């Protein structure tokens, strides 16, 4: 079975992508943005049958592959 490919927006955190999703009343917006990113990763993983540990292994493998391809 082929492992799924994590989408770019879930592979690497980019603050500009997640900050607009943070509620105005949030006390720690940067932390909340990262939390939203991680929640989106978990949601994607759940939809693809990948738990958190497996997601992180897959993420590291994809990042390493991109580094070697560049």
C-alpha positions in Angstrom: 0.0 0.0 0.0 1.3 3.5 -0.9 1.6 6.0 1.9 -0.5 9.1 1.4 1.2 12.4 0.6 0.7 15.2 3.2 -0.4 18.4 1.5 2.1 21.3 1.6 0.0 23.5 3.9 0.1 20.7 6.6 3.7 19.7 6.0 5.4 23.0 7.1 3.9 25.7 9.3 3.5 29.1 7.6 2.2 31.7 10.0 0.6 33.8 7.2 -1.7 30.8 6.3 -2.9 30.1 9.8 -3.1 33.5 11.6 -6.2 34.7 9.7 -8.0 31.7 11.2 -7.3 32.8 14.8 -10.2 34.3 16.7 -9.9 38.1 17.4 -10.5 37.4 21.2 -7.5 35.0 21.4 -5.0 35.9 24.1 -2.1 34.1 22.4 -2.7 34.3 18.7 0.6 32.7 17.5 0.1 29.7 19.8 -3.6 29.4 18.6 -2.5 29.5 15.0 -0.1 26.6 15.6 -2.8 24.7 17.4 -5.1 25.1 14.4 -2.3 23.9 12.1 -1.9 20.8 14.3 -5.6 20.2 14.5 -5.8 20.3 10.7 -2.9 17.8 10.6 -4.8 15.5 12.9 -8.0 15.9 10.9 -6.2 15.0 7.7 -4.5 12.1 9.4 -7.8 10.8 10.7 -9.3 11.0 7.2 -6.4 9.0 5.8 -6.1 6.4 8.6 -2.9 7.9 9.9 -2.4 8.4 13.7 -0.3 11.2 15.1 2.9 9.2 15.4 2.6 7.8 11.9 1.8 11.4 10.6 5.0 12.7 12.2 7.1 9.8 10.7 5.5 10.5 7.3 6.1 14.2 7.7 9.8 13.7 8.5 10.1 11.3 5.5 8.5 13.8 3.1 10.7 16.7 4.4 13.8 14.5 4.0 12.8 13.6 0.5 12.2 17.2 -0.5 15.6 18.1 1.0 17.3 15.5 -1.1 15.4 16.4 -4.2 16.4 20.1 -4.0 
